[in-house]
Amino acid sequence: MIYLIDDDKSVRRAFEIFLRSADLNYKSLESAEEFLSIFKPNGKDLLVLDLNMPGITGCDLLKKFMREGIHLPVIAVTGFDEQKYRECCREYGVIAYLRKPVDGEALIDLIKYNLDIHMSNNLSS
């Protein structure tokens, strides 16, 4: 499952169009809180995560993952390219850091490539 978390409804809609056009299974959410209320790690997921959100920020969520030992491929997106966001993403090891507006084809390519890698690693472990 691809989880898409962004507080901006228009950005979520654009990402949803990209994901639907690529026939990818996704769940679109407006907050990290909403994500945490439904997420059950299964080793087959990927997260497209906005870093700058009210409440639990994208970096807060990544720090929670680190504390709890949750390893999930994450593509971070932000409209605010700041050093603190880049550092947070490096610490967690996000697979990509993209600035908005995001190129839809590039996003789909990243998702497909990393889902293939992630699935291959899970099959071999």
C-alpha positions in Angstrom: 0.0 0.0 0.0 1.2 3.5 -0.8 0.3 6.0 2.0 0.1 9.6 0.9 0.1 12.1 3.7 -0.3 15.8 2.8 -2.4 18.5 4.6 -2.9 20.4 1.3 -6.1 19.0 -0.4 -5.0 20.2 -3.9 -1.6 18.5 -3.6 -3.3 15.3 -2.4 -5.7 15.4 -5.4 -2.8 15.9 -7.8 -0.8 13.0 -6.3 -4.0 10.8 -6.3 -4.3 11.5 -10.1 -0.6 10.4 -10.6 -1.1 7.2 -8.5 -4.4 6.3 -10.2 -2.9 6.8 -13.6 -0.2 4.3 -12.7 -2.7 1.8 -11.3 -1.1 2.0 -7.9 -3.0 1.0 -4.7 -2.9 4.0 -2.3 -4.6 5.5 0.7 -4.7 9.3 0.9 -4.6 11.0 4.3 -4.5 14.6 5.5 -2.4 14.2 8.6 0.1 12.1 10.4 -2.4 11.6 13.2 -4.9 10.0 10.7 -2.1 7.8 9.3 -1.1 6.6 12.8 -4.7 5.7 13.6 -4.8 3.2 10.7 -1.3 2.1 10.0 -0.3 -1.5 10.7 3.3 -2.2 9.5 3.4 -5.2 7.1 6.6 -4.8 5.2 4.8 -4.0 1.9 4.2 -0.3 2.3 5.7 3.0 1.0 5.0 6.4 2.4 4.8 9.7 0.4 5.1 12.2 3.2 4.7 16.0 3.4 7.2 17.3 5.9 5.5 20.6 6.9 2.1 19.9 8.4 0.2 21.2 11.4 0.2 18.8 14.5 2.5 15.9 14.0 4.9 17.1 11.3 6.6 14.8 8.8 9.8 15.0 10.7 8.0 14.2 14.0 6.6 11.1 12.3 10.0 10.0 11.0 11.5 10.5 14.5 8.7 8.3 15.9 9.5 5.6 13.3 13.2 5.7 14.4 12.3 5.4 18.1 9.9 2.5 17.4 12.2 0.7 14.9 9.7 1.1 12.1 11.5 0.8 8.7 9.3 2.1 5.9 10.5 3.4 2.6 9.6 7.2 2.6 9.5 9.7 -0.2 9.6 13.1 1.5 8.0 16.1 -0.2 8.1 19.7 0.9 7.3 23.2 -0.3 9.7 24.5 2.3 13.2 23.3 1.4 15.0 24.0 4.7 18.1 22.6 6.3 16.2 21.1 9.2 14.0 19.1 6.8 17.1 17.8 4.8 18.8 16.8 8.1 15.7 15.0 9.4 15.4 13.1 6.1 19.1 12.1 6.1 18.8 10.9 9.7 15.9 8.6 8.9 17.3 7.6 5.5 14.4 8.7 3.2 14.6 7.2 -0.3 14.0 10.6 -1.9 13.6 14.3 -1.0 11.4 16.2 -3.4 10.5 19.9 -3.5 7.0 20.9 -4.6 5.7 21.2 -7.2 6.6 17.5 -7.7 7.0 16.1 -11.2 4.3 13.4 -11.4 6.3 11.0 -13.7 9.4 11.3 -11.5 7.2 10.5 -8.4 5.7 7.4 -10.1 9.1 6.2 -11.2 10.5 6.5 -7.7 7.5 4.7 -6.2 7.6 1.8 -8.7 11.4 1.4 -8.4 11.4 1.4 -4.6 8.4 -0.8 -4.3 10.2 -3.3 -6.6 13.3 -3.1 -4.4 11.3 -3.3 -1.2 9.3 -6.3 -2.3 12.5 -8.1 -3.5 14.2 -7.5 -0.1 11.1 -8.8 1.7 11.0 -12.0 -0.4 14.7 -12.7 0.2 14.6 -12.2 3.9 
